[in-house]
Amino acid sequence: MARLADTAYTKLRGQILSGDLVHGERLAEEELAETLGISRTPVREALRRLASEGLVEVTPNRGASVAQWDTADLQEIFDLRSILESHATERAAVMADTGVTAALSKICDAMDGVFARMDGEKSLPALADLNRRFHTTIIEAAKSPRLASMVESLTHVPVVMQTFSKYSPTALERSLRHHREIVDAVKAHDSVWAGSVMRAHILAARDEVLGCNGMH
């Protein structure tokens, strides 16, 4: 039963984060069980786990649905990320070796390549994947499992909100430049510089997503 619940959890979580299940969409246990080919019990357990992560909302007498977030929620999430990820980048700048900076540079090259061949929204999944890899590499280089866990708990919502779809070409180009500057700062082992650019990077993303004006 635990294995079935894990399978249901992984499947549903992936569908929510990819946007296949949109925010506000109802998640009926019976329908999900039929679709997944399992009983309702592991589906119920999977929904409980997703609710604990903030990806699903469970309302009495109405059941479960994909969580919805208002402007205040997103404002708080990006503000917290700006604090935590800038700190992670400061740590990474001190600890990162040439292997880390080479990996970050390679990701930047790949993102620049996708941007140069931009094909509307078709290019967004590739950019989003590379962007996640960039930020994950920074977090891993910070060598703080507790910090990594805290950041991960905050990064679900922007993914679900399809952050990149909010970006203008100018904002996207600015975001890519931020990545390059972060790599330069990490290479120089300048923690203040690295942390400052990451903070500006995330706050620009906040403003773009919230319509105040640039990538997660």
MDTraj code that builds the backbone (N, CA, C; nanometers):
import mdtraj as md
import numpy as np

residues = "MET ALA ARG LEU ALA ASP THR ALA TYR THR LYS LEU ARG GLY GLN ILE LEU SER GLY ASP LEU VAL HIS GLY GLU ARG LEU ALA GLU GLU GLU LEU ALA GLU THR LEU GLY ILE SER ARG THR PRO VAL ARG GLU ALA LEU ARG ARG LEU ALA SER GLU GLY LEU VAL GLU VAL THR PRO ASN ARG GLY ALA SER VAL ALA GLN TRP ASP THR ALA ASP LEU GLN GLU ILE PHE ASP LEU ARG SER ILE LEU GLU SER HIS ALA THR GLU ARG ALA ALA VAL MET ALA ASP THR GLY VAL THR ALA ALA LEU SER LYS ILE CYS ASP ALA MET ASP GLY VAL PHE ALA ARG MET ASP GLY GLU LYS SER LEU PRO ALA LEU ALA ASP LEU ASN ARG ARG PHE HIS THR THR ILE ILE GLU ALA ALA LYS SER PRO ARG LEU ALA SER MET VAL GLU SER LEU THR HIS VAL PRO VAL VAL MET GLN THR PHE SER LYS TYR SER PRO THR ALA LEU GLU ARG SER LEU ARG HIS HIS ARG GLU ILE VAL ASP ALA VAL LYS ALA HIS ASP SER VAL TRP ALA GLY SER VAL MET ARG ALA HIS ILE LEU ALA ALA ARG ASP GLU VAL LEU GLY CYS ASN GLY MET HIS".split()
xyz = np.array([
    [0.0831, -0.1211, 0.0000],
    [0.0000, 0.0000, 0.0000],
    [0.0863, 0.1257, 0.0000],
    [0.1960, 0.1222, 0.0798],
    [0.2844, 0.2377, 0.0871],
    [0.3454, 0.2659, -0.0498],
    [0.3800, 0.1578, -0.1229],
    [0.4405, 0.1755, -0.2542],
    [0.3410, 0.2376, -0.3520],
    [0.2139, 0.1974, -0.3430],
    [0.1108, 0.2541, -0.4297],
    [0.0888, 0.4018, -0.3979],
    [0.0941, 0.4343, -0.2697],
    [0.0782, 0.5738, -0.2293],
    [0.1944, 0.6575, -0.2815],
    [0.3149, 0.6010, -0.2773],
    [0.4324, 0.6707, -0.3292],
    [0.4184, 0.6949, -0.4792],
    [0.3686, 0.5948, -0.5492],
    [0.3501, 0.6058, -0.6942],
    [0.2482, 0.7144, -0.7274],
    [0.1368, 0.7142, -0.6543],
    [0.0325, 0.8141, -0.6765],
    [0.0839, 0.9536, -0.6444],
    [0.1589, 0.9645, -0.5351],
    [0.2158, 1.0929, -0.4940],
    [0.3094, 1.1475, -0.6022],
    [0.3997, 1.0629, -0.6504],
    [0.4968, 1.1055, -0.7514],
    [0.4272, 1.1495, -0.8800],
    [0.3279, 1.0713, -0.9213],
    [0.2551, 1.1018, -1.0444],
    [0.1790, 1.2340, -1.0320],
    [0.1032, 1.2490, -0.9253],
    [0.0223, 1.3694, -0.9080],
    [0.1094, 1.4931, -0.8871],
    [0.2149, 1.4788, -0.8112],
    [0.3057, 1.5908, -0.7873],
    [0.3670, 1.6396, -0.9189],
    [0.4073, 1.5447, -1.0029],
    [0.4634, 1.5803, -1.1326],
    [0.3633, 1.6525, -1.2199],
    [0.2382, 1.6083, -1.2166],
    [0.1348, 1.6720, -1.2981],
    [0.1029, 1.8132, -1.2496],
    [0.1104, 1.8335, -1.1186],
    [0.0847, 1.9669, -1.0635],
    [0.1993, 2.0614, -1.0986],
    [0.3233, 2.0158, -1.0783],
    [0.4382, 2.1015, -1.1035],
    [0.4571, 2.1329, -1.2509],
    [0.4133, 2.0417, -1.3368],
    [0.4263, 2.0651, -1.4812],
    [0.3139, 2.1535, -1.5356],
    [0.2076, 2.1696, -1.4539],
    [0.0945, 2.2489, -1.4987],
    [-0.0126, 2.1670, -1.5674],
    [0.0074, 2.0345, -1.5780],
    [-0.0960, 1.9490, -1.6369],
    [-0.2239, 1.9539, -1.5527],
    [-0.2055, 1.9648, -1.4216],
    [-0.3177, 1.9881, -1.3313],
    [-0.3070, 2.1335, -1.2873],
    [-0.4007, 2.2155, -1.3256],
    [-0.3907, 2.3590, -1.3010],
    [-0.4442, 2.3975, -1.1638],
    [-0.3978, 2.5131, -1.1139],
    [-0.4400, 2.5560, -0.9807],
    [-0.5910, 2.5767, -0.9774],
    [-0.6510, 2.5241, -0.8709],
    [-0.7957, 2.5308, -0.8556],
    [-0.8678, 2.4077, -0.9081],
    [-0.7989, 2.3231, -0.9841],
    [-0.8641, 2.2053, -1.0425],
    [-0.8999, 2.1032, -0.9337],
    [-1.0212, 2.0510, -0.9418],
    [-1.0683, 1.9551, -0.8417],
    [-0.9983, 1.8215, -0.8598],
    [-0.9630, 1.7574, -0.7480],
    [-0.8942, 1.6288, -0.7493],
    [-0.9837, 1.5248, -0.6808],
    [-1.0704, 1.4636, -0.7586],
    [-1.1645, 1.3658, -0.7043],
    [-1.0940, 1.2325, -0.6837],
    [-1.1007, 1.1795, -0.5620],
    [-1.0317, 1.0546, -0.5299],
    [-1.0722, 0.9406, -0.6226],
    [-1.2020, 0.9270, -0.6455],
    [-1.2504, 0.8155, -0.7272],
    [-1.1973, 0.8235, -0.8705],
    [-1.2009, 0.9435, -0.9275],
    [-1.1525, 0.9600, -1.0649],
    [-1.0022, 0.9374, -1.0738],
    [-0.9284, 0.9891, -0.9754],
    [-0.7834, 0.9705, -0.9750],
    [-0.7467, 0.8240, -0.9600],
    [-0.8200, 0.7553, -0.8718],
    [-0.7936, 0.6130, -0.8511],
    [-0.8156, 0.5349, -0.9794],
    [-0.9215, 0.5681, -1.0504],
    [-0.9513, 0.4990, -1.1764],
    [-0.8440, 0.5287, -1.2809],
    [-0.8031, 0.6536, -1.2883],
    [-0.7006, 0.6926, -1.3856],
    [-0.5673, 0.6243, -1.3569],
    [-0.5327, 0.6156, -1.2280],
    [-0.4046, 0.5567, -1.1887],
    [-0.4103, 0.4046, -1.1785],
    [-0.5309, 0.3509, -1.1811],
    [-0.5458, 0.2061, -1.1728],
    [-0.5187, 0.1487, -1.0359],
    [-0.5516, 0.2276, -0.9320],
    [-0.5317, 0.1815, -0.7949],
    [-0.6564, 0.2136, -0.7132],
    [-0.6554, 0.1717, -0.5861],
    [-0.7706, 0.1990, -0.5004],
    [-0.7654, 0.3430, -0.4478],
    [-0.8714, 0.3844, -0.3809],
    [-0.8798, 0.5225, -0.3326],
    [-0.7897, 0.5477, -0.2122],
    [-0.7580, 0.4430, -0.1352],
    [-0.6782, 0.4623, -0.0129],
    [-0.5395, 0.5205, -0.0397],
    [-0.4608, 0.4639, -0.1327],
    [-0.3301, 0.5255, -0.1609],
    [-0.3419, 0.6637, -0.2243],
    [-0.4497, 0.6873, -0.2988],
    [-0.4719, 0.8197, -0.3562],
    [-0.4960, 0.9202, -0.2444],
    [-0.5747, 0.8804, -0.1453],
    [-0.6038, 0.9685, -0.0320],
    [-0.4752, 1.0027, 0.0435],
    [-0.3876, 0.9027, 0.0623],
    [-0.2606, 0.9252, 0.1303],
    [-0.1715, 1.0200, 0.0496],
    [-0.1708, 1.0017, -0.0826],
    [-0.0914, 1.0889, -0.1691],
    [-0.1404, 1.2332, -0.1600],
    [-0.2706, 1.2524, -0.1584],
    [-0.3277, 1.3869, -0.1475],
    [-0.2934, 1.4513, -0.0135],
    [-0.2896, 1.3714, 0.0913],
    [-0.2517, 1.4238, 0.2229],
    [-0.1071, 1.4751, 0.2202],
    [-0.0198, 1.3976, 0.1574],
    [0.1210, 1.4386, 0.1478],
    [0.1356, 1.5662, 0.0660],
    [0.0618, 1.5745, -0.0425],
    [0.0677, 1.6938, -0.1277],
    [0.0109, 1.8157, -0.0555],
    [-0.0899, 1.7925, 0.0270],
    [-0.1475, 1.9026, 0.1050],
    [-0.0457, 1.9545, 0.2067],
    [0.0332, 1.8627, 0.2659],
    [0.1338, 1.9038, 0.3636],
    [0.2435, 1.9866, 0.2993],
    [0.2622, 1.9715, 0.1664],
    [0.3615, 2.0490, 0.0926],
    [0.3043, 2.1805, 0.0391],
    [0.1744, 2.1981, 0.0558],
    [0.1117, 2.3203, 0.0076],
    [0.0721, 2.3162, -0.1382],
    [0.0790, 2.1979, -0.2003],
    [0.0433, 2.1858, -0.3412],
    [-0.1037, 2.1520, -0.3621],
    [-0.1673, 2.1024, -0.2583],
    [-0.3081, 2.0641, -0.2648],
    [-0.3810, 2.1246, -0.1458],
    [-0.5045, 2.1664, -0.1695],
    [-0.5898, 2.2166, -0.0623],
    [-0.7030, 2.1181, -0.0398],
    [-0.7302, 2.0853, 0.0849],
    [-0.8401, 1.9944, 0.1183],
    [-0.9426, 2.0724, 0.1989],
    [-1.0631, 2.0829, 0.1439],
    [-1.1704, 2.1595, 0.2068],
    [-1.2819, 2.0656, 0.2525],
    [-1.3275, 2.0788, 0.3784],
    [-1.4362, 1.9941, 0.4270],
    [-1.5585, 2.0011, 0.3359],
    [-1.6143, 1.8867, 0.3066],
    [-1.7358, 1.8708, 0.2238],
    [-1.7142, 1.9008, 0.0755],
    [-1.5936, 1.9424, 0.0385],
    [-1.5667, 1.9718, -0.1023],
    [-1.4534, 1.8869, -0.1588],
    [-1.3732, 1.8308, -0.0698],
    [-1.2643, 1.7459, -0.1148],
    [-1.1386, 1.8234, -0.1490],
    [-1.0541, 1.7610, -0.2335],
    [-0.9230, 1.8178, -0.2638],
    [-0.9219, 1.8908, -0.3979],
    [-0.8330, 1.9877, -0.4084],
    [-0.8120, 2.0593, -0.5344],
    [-0.6679, 2.1086, -0.5363],
    [-0.6182, 2.1386, -0.6557],
    [-0.4837, 2.1941, -0.6677],
    [-0.4835, 2.3318, -0.6013],
    [-0.3840, 2.3574, -0.5173],
    [-0.3801, 2.4812, -0.4402],
    [-0.3760, 2.6045, -0.5294],
    [-0.4369, 2.7106, -0.4800],
    [-0.4338, 2.8402, -0.5479],
    [-0.3595, 2.9385, -0.4581],
    [-0.2891, 3.0329, -0.5221],
    [-0.2109, 3.1292, -0.4455],
    [-0.2451, 3.2700, -0.4916],
    [-0.2637, 3.3584, -0.3944],
    [-0.2940, 3.4958, -0.4306],
    [-0.1662, 3.5792, -0.4326],
    [-0.1797, 3.7050, -0.4621],
    [-0.0640, 3.7935, -0.4754],
    [0.0179, 3.7998, -0.3467],
    [-0.0506, 3.8030, -0.2334],
    [0.0203, 3.8104, -0.1049],
    [0.1051, 3.6851, -0.0822],
    [0.0508, 3.5672, -0.1203],
    [0.1260, 3.4422, -0.1065],
    [0.2540, 3.4477, -0.1889],
    [0.2391, 3.4874, -0.3146],
    [0.3544, 3.4914, -0.4045],
    [0.4561, 3.5960, -0.3596],
    [0.4078, 3.7096, -0.3118],
    [0.4969, 3.8139, -0.2610],
    [0.5835, 3.7578, -0.1483],
    [0.5199, 3.6898, -0.0537],
    [0.5930, 3.6342, 0.0603],
    [0.6924, 3.5276, 0.0159],
    [0.6508, 3.4416, -0.0781],
    [0.7375, 3.3337, -0.1252],
    [0.8634, 3.3895, -0.1907],
    [0.8470, 3.4856, -0.2794],
    [0.9640, 3.5426, -0.3458],
    [1.0528, 3.6192, -0.2471],
    [0.9924, 3.6891, -0.1514],
    [1.0721, 3.7616, -0.0523],
    [1.1559, 3.6647, 0.0320],
    [1.0951, 3.5525, 0.0727],
    [1.1688, 3.4529, 0.1499],
    [1.2791, 3.3893, 0.0656],
    [1.2476, 3.3629, -0.0607],
    [1.3495, 3.3058, -0.1491],
    [1.4668, 3.4015, -0.1667],
    [1.4386, 3.5302, -0.1749],
    [1.5474, 3.6268, -0.1931],
    [1.6442, 3.6234, -0.0750],
    [1.5909, 3.5973, 0.0434],
    [1.6750, 3.5883, 0.1634],
    [1.7527, 3.4567, 0.1660],
    [1.6817, 3.3458, 0.1460],
    [1.7442, 3.2142, 0.1579],
    [1.8411, 3.1846, 0.0435],
    [1.8002, 3.2171, -0.0798],
    [1.8869, 3.1844, -0.1927],
    [2.0069, 3.2775, -0.2026],
    [1.9923, 3.4012, -0.1583],
    [2.1095, 3.4885, -0.1571],
    [2.2103, 3.4367, -0.0544],
    [2.1610, 3.3867, 0.0586],
    [2.2497, 3.3278, 0.1594],
    [2.3166, 3.2025, 0.1035],
    [2.2403, 3.1198, 0.0333],
    [2.2971, 2.9989, -0.0273],
    [2.4054, 3.0349, -0.1282],
    [2.3836, 3.1409, -0.2033],
    [2.4809, 3.1823, -0.3043],
    [2.6071, 3.2376, -0.2390],
    [2.5920, 3.3052, -0.1261],
    [2.7087, 3.3515, -0.0503],
    [2.7928, 3.2323, -0.0050],
    [2.7266, 3.1282, 0.0462],
    [2.7979, 3.0076, 0.0885],
    [2.8649, 2.9386, -0.0302],
    [2.7919, 2.9316, -0.1416],
    [2.8462, 2.8660, -0.2606],
    [2.9711, 2.9390, -0.3103],
    [2.9705, 3.0706, -0.3024],
    [3.0854, 3.1482, -0.3488],
    [3.2108, 3.1160, -0.2686],
    [3.1925, 3.0829, -0.1432],
    [3.3063, 3.0486, -0.0570],
    [3.3526, 2.9053, -0.0808],
    [3.2565, 2.8138, -0.1032],
    [3.2874, 2.6712, -0.1071],
    [3.3045, 2.6106, -0.2458],
    [3.2502, 2.6763, -0.3482],
    [3.2478, 2.6159, -0.4813],
    [3.3877, 2.5959, -0.5388],
    [3.4063, 2.4803, -0.6046],
    [3.5326, 2.4540, -0.6734],
    [3.5136, 2.4753, -0.8231],
    [3.6170, 2.4470, -0.8998],
    [3.6096, 2.4704, -1.0444],
    [3.5066, 2.3806, -1.1119],
    [3.4784, 2.2656, -1.0518],
    [3.3764, 2.1770, -1.1085],
    [3.2391, 2.2418, -1.1044],
    [3.2084, 2.3097, -0.9950],
    [3.0794, 2.3773, -0.9800],
    [3.0680, 2.4933, -1.0780],
    [3.1707, 2.5769, -1.0849],
    [3.1639, 2.6919, -1.1752],
    [3.1591, 2.6485, -1.3215],
    [3.2270, 2.5384, -1.3531],
    [3.2210, 2.4871, -1.4905],
    [3.0806, 2.4397, -1.5237],
    [3.0158, 2.3732, -1.4267],
    [2.8787, 2.3250, -1.4476],
    [2.7829, 2.4424, -1.4649],
    [2.8005, 2.5460, -1.3838],
    [2.7141, 2.6644, -1.3939],
    [2.7337, 2.7348, -1.5281],
    [2.8587, 2.7454, -1.5726],
    [2.8867, 2.8095, -1.7014],
    [2.8248, 2.7310, -1.8164],
    [2.8298, 2.5994, -1.8061],
    [2.7723, 2.5132, -1.9095],
    [2.6206, 2.5321, -1.9174],
    [2.5562, 2.5442, -1.8032],
    [2.4118, 2.5683, -1.8008],
    [2.3802, 2.7036, -1.8630],
    [2.4616, 2.8054, -1.8317],
    [2.4410, 2.9383, -1.8907],
    [2.4540, 2.9326, -2.0426],
    [2.5526, 2.8582, -2.0915],
    [2.5705, 2.8438, -2.2363],
    [2.4464, 2.7815, -2.2997],
    [2.3938, 2.6784, -2.2335],
    [2.2756, 2.6095, -2.2858],
    [2.1541, 2.7026, -2.2871],
    [2.1384, 2.7804, -2.1816],
    [2.0254, 2.8735, -2.1748],
    [2.0371, 2.9817, -2.2814],
    [2.1584, 3.0313, -2.3021],
    [2.1789, 3.1319, -2.4062],
    [2.1438, 3.0736, -2.5435],
    [2.1782, 2.9453, -2.5629],
    [2.1464, 2.8801, -2.6894],
    [1.9973, 2.8687, -2.7124],
    [1.9238, 2.8307, -2.6081],
    [1.7777, 2.8201, -2.6192],
    [1.7173, 2.9577, -2.6449],
    [1.7676, 3.0585, -2.5753],
    [1.7158, 3.1944, -2.5918],
    [1.7401, 3.2450, -2.7340],
    [1.8573, 3.2131, -2.7905],
    [1.8905, 3.2573, -2.9262],
    [1.7983, 3.1936, -3.0301],
    [1.7489, 3.0723, -2.9983],
    [1.6596, 3.0018, -3.0915],
    [1.5154, 3.0040, -3.0418],
    [1.4818, 3.1035, -2.9619],
    [1.3512, 3.1102, -2.8951],
    [1.2361, 3.0890, -2.9932],
    [1.1512, 2.9927, -2.9587],
    [1.0366, 2.9602, -3.0436],
    [0.9092, 2.9703, -2.9613],
    [0.8811, 3.0922, -2.9158],
    [0.7604, 3.1145, -2.8365],
    [0.7569, 3.0283, -2.7114],
    [0.6379, 2.9846, -2.6734],
    [0.6207, 2.9064, -2.5519],
    [0.6771, 2.7652, -2.5644],
    [0.7076, 2.7212, -2.6872],
    [0.7663, 2.5882, -2.7066],
    [0.9027, 2.5769, -2.6389],
    [0.9708, 2.6890, -2.6257],
    [1.1044, 2.6895, -2.5664],
    [1.1015, 2.6983, -2.4141],
    [0.9861, 2.7308, -2.3568],
    [0.9781, 2.7543, -2.2129],
    [1.0135, 2.6324, -2.1283],
    [0.9669, 2.5112, -2.1624],
    [1.0039, 2.3953, -2.0789],
    [1.1545, 2.3736, -2.0705],
    [1.2248, 2.3902, -2.1837],
    [1.3700, 2.3715, -2.1831],
    [1.4374, 2.4776, -2.0965],
    [1.3924, 2.6026, -2.1082],
    [1.4491, 2.7096, -2.0265],
    [1.4211, 2.6864, -1.8784],
    [1.2992, 2.6457, -1.8477],
    [1.2619, 2.6230, -1.7079],
    [1.3460, 2.5104, -1.6476],
    [1.3700, 2.4046, -1.7239],
    [1.4503, 2.2926, -1.6748],
    [1.5945, 2.3364, -1.6489],
    [1.6521, 2.4102, -1.7426],
    [1.7890, 2.4585, -1.7255],
    [1.7979, 2.5557, -1.6083],
    [1.6962, 2.6386, -1.5927],
    [1.6942, 2.7331, -1.4819],
    [1.6906, 2.6614, -1.3473],
    [1.6089, 2.5573, -1.3390],
    [1.6048, 2.4786, -1.2150],
    [1.7403, 2.4159, -1.1868],
    [1.8073, 2.3676, -1.2921],
    [1.9396, 2.3066, -1.2746],
    [2.0406, 2.4090, -1.2241],
    [2.0314, 2.5315, -1.2745],
    [2.1232, 2.6371, -1.2303],
    [2.1050, 2.6628, -1.0814],
    [1.9815, 2.6854, -1.0413],
    [1.9556, 2.7160, -0.9002],
    [1.9854, 2.5971, -0.8100],
    [1.9551, 2.4773, -0.8561],
    [1.9849, 2.3571, -0.7774],
    [2.1343, 2.3401, -0.7580],
    [2.2113, 2.3686, -0.8617],
    [2.3577, 2.3578, -0.8521],
    [2.4124, 2.4549, -0.7475],
    [2.3572, 2.5759, -0.7456],
    [2.3972, 2.6739, -0.6444],
    [2.3644, 2.6225, -0.5047],
    [2.2420, 2.5736, -0.4875],
    [2.1990, 2.5252, -0.3558],
    [2.2864, 2.4086, -0.3096],
    [2.3146, 2.3158, -0.3995],
    [2.3989, 2.2015, -0.3637],
    [2.5395, 2.2457, -0.3262],
    [2.5903, 2.3467, -0.3957],
    [2.7249, 2.3965, -0.3672],
    [2.7329, 2.4641, -0.2304],
    [2.6174, 2.5082, -0.1780],
    [2.6147, 2.5712, -0.0459],
    [2.6367, 2.4698, 0.0656],
    [2.6171, 2.3420, 0.0352],
    [2.6431, 2.2318, 0.1284],
    [2.5706, 2.2497, 0.2619],
    [2.4411, 2.2747, 0.2516],
    [2.3568, 2.2876, 0.3705],
    [2.2243, 2.2185, 0.3438],
    [2.2109, 2.0912, 0.3830],
    [2.0862, 2.0171, 0.3592],
    [1.9633, 2.0870, 0.4168],
    [1.9784, 2.1491, 0.5321],
    [1.8641, 2.2186, 0.5939],
    [1.8209, 2.3373, 0.5071],
    [1.9167, 2.4128, 0.4593],
    [1.8867, 2.5257, 0.3728],
    [1.8243, 2.4779, 0.2419],
    [1.8770, 2.3691, 0.1876],
    [1.8239, 2.3136, 0.0627],
    [1.6781, 2.2742, 0.0784],
    [1.6445, 2.2141, 0.1929],
    [1.5077, 2.1723, 0.2191],
    [1.4146, 2.2927, 0.2305],
    [1.4619, 2.3976, 0.2934],
    [1.3801, 2.5179, 0.3086],
    [1.3537, 2.5842, 0.1737],
    [1.4556, 2.5904, 0.0896],
    [1.4392, 2.6512, -0.0420],
    [1.3444, 2.5687, -0.1270],
    [1.3603, 2.4362, -0.1223],
    [1.2748, 2.3492, -0.2029],
    [1.1280, 2.3686, -0.1683],
    [1.0998, 2.3898, -0.0410],
    [0.9601, 2.4067, 0.0010],
    [0.8994, 2.5353, -0.0551],
    [0.9840, 2.6283, -0.0997],
    [0.9352, 2.7562, -0.1510],
    [0.9319, 2.7642, -0.3029],
    [0.9950, 2.6684, -0.3693],
    [1.0081, 2.6802, -0.5145],
    [0.8973, 2.6119, -0.5918],
    [0.8070, 2.5409, -0.5253],
    [0.6984, 2.4752, -0.5977],
    [0.6066, 2.5747, -0.6665],
    [0.5656, 2.6772, -0.5922],
    [0.4626, 2.7674, -0.6436],
    [0.5038, 2.8390, -0.7718],
    [0.6228, 2.9017, -0.7770],
    [0.6597, 2.9667, -0.9031],
    [0.6634, 2.8704, -1.0210],
    [0.7018, 2.7445, -0.9946],
    [0.7025, 2.6453, -1.1030],
    [0.5597, 2.6241, -1.1520],
    [0.4683, 2.6060, -1.0585],
    [0.3292, 2.5831, -1.0951],
    [0.2715, 2.7034, -1.1689],
    [0.3128, 2.8206, -1.1295],
    [0.2610, 2.9429, -1.1918],
    [0.3241, 2.9690, -1.3286],
    [0.4106, 2.8736, -1.3721],
    [0.4730, 2.8865, -1.5042],
    [0.5426, 3.0221, -1.5176],
    [0.6402, 3.0430, -1.4293],
    [0.7096, 3.1704, -1.4202],
    [0.7546, 3.2253, -1.5545],
    [0.8134, 3.1401, -1.6372],
    [0.8712, 3.1905, -1.7610],
    [0.7680, 3.2514, -1.8551],
    [0.6449, 3.2062, -1.8464],
    [0.5420, 3.2595, -1.9358],
    [0.5119, 3.4047, -1.9055],
    [0.5562, 3.4520, -1.7881],
    [0.5313, 3.5907, -1.7477],
    [0.6389, 3.6861, -1.8006],
    [0.7482, 3.6312, -1.8517],
    [0.8628, 3.7134, -1.8874],
    [0.8539, 3.7721, -2.0274],
    [0.8876, 3.9002, -2.0375],
    [0.9060, 3.9623, -2.1680],
    [1.0459, 3.9244, -2.2161],
    [1.0740, 3.9357, -2.3457],
    [1.2099, 3.9059, -2.3946],
    [1.3167, 3.9871, -2.3220],
    [1.2868, 4.1126, -2.2931],
    [1.3833, 4.1980, -2.2232],
    [1.4100, 4.1470, -2.0821],
    [1.3032, 4.1066, -2.0118],
    [1.3182, 4.0550, -1.8758],
    [1.3931, 3.9227, -1.8764],
    [1.3657, 3.8398, -1.9755],
    [1.4335, 3.7106, -1.9850],
    [1.5827, 3.7303, -2.0105],
    [1.6149, 3.8238, -2.0988],
    [1.7559, 3.8525, -2.1278],
    [1.8266, 3.9037, -2.0023],
    [1.7601, 3.9870, -1.9252],
    [1.8171, 4.0383, -1.8008],
    [1.8421, 3.9237, -1.7027],
    [1.7485, 3.8300, -1.6974],
    [1.7628, 3.7155, -1.6088],
    [1.8853, 3.6323, -1.6447],
    [1.9064, 3.6124, -1.7744],
    [2.0226, 3.5351, -1.8197],
    [2.1527, 3.6085, -1.7855],
    [2.1511, 3.7406, -1.7944],
    [2.2705, 3.8183, -1.7563],
    [2.2980, 3.8045, -1.6073],
    [2.1925, 3.7995, -1.5272],
    [2.2096, 3.7778, -1.3835],
    [2.2816, 3.6457, -1.3580],
    [2.2406, 3.5418, -1.4307],
    [2.3051, 3.4111, -1.4148],
    [2.4548, 3.4212, -1.4422],
    [2.4896, 3.4874, -1.5508],
    [2.6312, 3.5016, -1.5869],
    [2.7079, 3.5768, -1.4776],
    [2.6468, 3.6816, -1.4238],
    [2.7157, 3.7593, -1.3207],
    [2.7307, 3.6790, -1.1920],
    [2.6311, 3.5970, -1.1608],
    [2.6418, 3.5101, -1.0433],
    [2.7595, 3.4141, -1.0597],
    [2.7745, 3.3579, -1.1788],
    [2.8871, 3.2681, -1.2046],
    [3.0195, 3.3425, -1.1873],
    [3.0286, 3.4638, -1.2398],
    [3.1507, 3.5431, -1.2260],
    [3.1836, 3.5678, -1.0787],
    [3.0806, 3.5992, -1.0001],
    [3.1018, 3.6266, -0.8578],
    [3.1451, 3.5008, -0.7830],
    [3.0859, 3.3863, -0.8177],
    [3.1234, 3.2600, -0.7533],
    [3.2672, 3.2235, -0.7904],
    [3.3030, 3.2432, -0.9178],
    [3.4408, 3.2165, -0.9610],
    [3.5403, 3.3016, -0.8824],
    [3.5000, 3.4247, -0.8530],
    [3.5877, 3.5167, -0.7800],
    [3.5841, 3.4914, -0.6292],
    [3.4977, 3.3978, -0.5857],
    [3.4794, 3.3683, -0.4425],
    [3.4413, 3.4939, -0.3643],
    [3.3642, 3.5804, -0.4308],
    [3.3178, 3.7044, -0.3677],
    [3.1744, 3.6820, -0.3192],
    [3.1603, 3.6504, -0.1923],
    [3.0294, 3.6134, -0.1383],
    [2.9317, 3.7300, -0.1374],
    [2.9804, 3.8506, -0.1093],
    [2.8912, 3.9670, -0.1053],
    [2.8360, 3.9960, -0.2439],
    [2.9208, 3.9948, -0.3432],
    [2.8794, 4.0175, -0.4816],
    [2.7803, 3.9103, -0.5259],
    [2.8139, 3.7844, -0.5019],
    [2.7280, 3.6740, -0.5450],
    [2.5900, 3.6809, -0.4798],
    [2.5883, 3.7031, -0.3501],
    [2.4611, 3.7098, -0.2800],
    [2.3761, 3.8271, -0.3243],
    [2.4397, 3.9407, -0.3510],
    [2.3661, 4.0603, -0.3937],
    [2.2999, 4.0397, -0.5297],
    [2.3723, 3.9762, -0.6224],
    [2.3157, 3.9532, -0.7552],
    [2.2001, 3.8540, -0.7476],
    [2.2144, 3.7488, -0.6675],
    [2.1057, 3.6514, -0.6549],
    [1.9817, 3.7175, -0.5954],
    [2.0019, 3.8026, -0.4966],
    [1.8868, 3.8718, -0.4366],
    [1.8174, 3.9586, -0.5408],
    [1.8948, 4.0356, -0.6172],
    [1.8369, 4.1199, -0.7216],
    [1.7662, 4.0351, -0.8265],
    [1.8234, 3.9213, -0.8584],
    [1.7689, 3.8281, -0.9579],
    [1.6297, 3.7798, -0.9178],
    [1.6155, 3.7397, -0.7930],
    [1.4881, 3.6858, -0.7461],
    [1.3847, 3.7962, -0.7267],
    [1.4267, 3.9121, -0.6797],
    [1.3327, 4.0227, -0.6642],
    [1.2834, 4.0738, -0.7996],
    [1.3704, 4.0681, -0.9009],
    [1.3269, 4.1050, -1.0358],
    [1.2234, 4.0053, -1.0860],
    [1.2445, 3.8770, -1.0544],
    [1.1481, 3.7740, -1.0921],
    [1.0147, 3.7981, -1.0223],
    [1.0217, 3.8345, -0.8956],
    [0.8990, 3.8652, -0.8199],
    [0.8194, 3.9753, -0.8886],
    [0.8874, 4.0822, -0.9252],
    [0.8183, 4.1951, -0.9874],
    [0.7584, 4.1573, -1.1220],
    [0.8290, 4.0723, -1.1967],
    [0.7788, 4.0313, -1.3274],
    [0.6548, 3.9430, -1.3132],
    [0.6631, 3.8445, -1.2242],
    [0.5516, 3.7514, -1.2054],
    [0.4286, 3.8211, -1.1480],
    [0.4527, 3.9165, -1.0586],
    [0.3398, 3.9866, -0.9961],
    [0.2905, 4.1033, -1.0810],
    [0.3561, 4.1242, -1.1959],
    [0.3109, 4.2283, -1.2862],
    [0.3540, 4.3667, -1.2450],
    [0.4529, 4.3741, -1.1548],
    [0.5019, 4.5064, -1.1131],
    [0.5873, 4.5667, -1.2217],
    [0.6270, 4.4998, -1.3035],
    [0.7048, 4.5500, -1.4133],
    [0.6974, 4.4733, -1.5405],
    [1.2043, 4.0910, -1.3977],
    [1.2224, 4.0135, -1.4094],
    [1.2511, 3.8998, -1.4121],
    [1.4199, 3.5216, -1.3559],
    [1.3603, 3.3969, -1.3810],
    [1.3691, 3.3452, -1.2443],
    [1.2962, 3.2700, -1.2230],
    [1.2964, 3.2210, -1.0899],
    [1.4351, 3.1696, -1.0625],
])
top = md.Topology()
chain = top.add_chain()
for i, resn in enumerate(residues, 1):
    res = top.add_residue(resn, chain, resSeq=i)
    for name in ("N", "CA", "C"):
        top.add_atom(name, md.element.get_by_symbol(name[0]), res)
traj = md.Trajectory(xyz[None], top)
